[in-house]
Amino acid sequence: MTNFVTSWVDYVMSEGCALASHIGDGELKMEAPLERNVEPVAPREDWWMLLMLGIATLILGVVAIILPLATAVTINGLVGILLLLGGIFQVVHAFRRRETAGRVVLGLVVAALYVIAGLILLAHPFAAVLTFTLFLAAFFIVAGVFKVIGAFEMHGVTGWGWNLVGGILTFILGVLIWAHWPSSAVWAIGLLVGIDLLFTGWTMIALALTLHMLSPSTTGRLAGQH
């Protein structure tokens, strides 16, 4: 990746020098670009990094599905830490900005809310998971309704049926999570995060393999075989 950035910097600099050399008497003379010996290194050469990241994401997805409650508690802890960091940043930002006293006080109030929310999540992780699950159920129910409405508004457009099915499934999932709450908190968040990580991991792996097939070394080897 460093070689890629360096190559493009050299390209921009060479173009700039060529442009400056062709400006004379206030008139720009357009000529062919200068020849360059440096060729940008295509990012597809780093396909293996994306492959490793995809495999790691896939493994995390499997772990999240196997241990859904532990995953939910971990996510809750991460959110709590992020809220604490956000509160600290708000305090620093409030004092560094040259604002009126009212704006500084408002920034400190927002920072206090961030810190309090973060401390609550860290101090009561299981209660926070229960609350998250309830909000998740409500979100799926509302999102499902809007998806169904949007699908009917797109009636006749290619793919509107898939949007309708997706909306119905989202609505049903929200109702199931709500109906089985609080026991659904044991599996809902971790399972959904795990499924999302699985799909993300597979997507990364497929993209990495595609980039590998398009890399110059692979294409040259395949051309030699034919």
Secondary structure as GFF3:
##gff-version 3
##sequence-region A 1 226
A	DSSP	alpha_helix	2	21	.	.	.	ID=ss1
A	DSSP	beta_strand	23	24	.	.	.	ID=ss2
A	DSSP	beta_strand	27	28	.	.	.	ID=ss3
A	DSSP	three_ten_helix	43	46	.	.	.	ID=ss4
A	DSSP	alpha_helix	47	66	.	.	.	ID=ss5
A	DSSP	alpha_helix	68	96	.	.	.	ID=ss6
A	DSSP	alpha_helix	101	123	.	.	.	ID=ss7
A	DSSP	alpha_helix	125	153	.	.	.	ID=ss8
A	DSSP	alpha_helix	160	179	.	.	.	ID=ss9
A	DSSP	three_ten_helix	183	186	.	.	.	ID=ss10
A	DSSP	alpha_helix	188	214	.	.	.	ID=ss11
A	DSSP	alpha_helix	216	225	.	.	.	ID=ss12
###
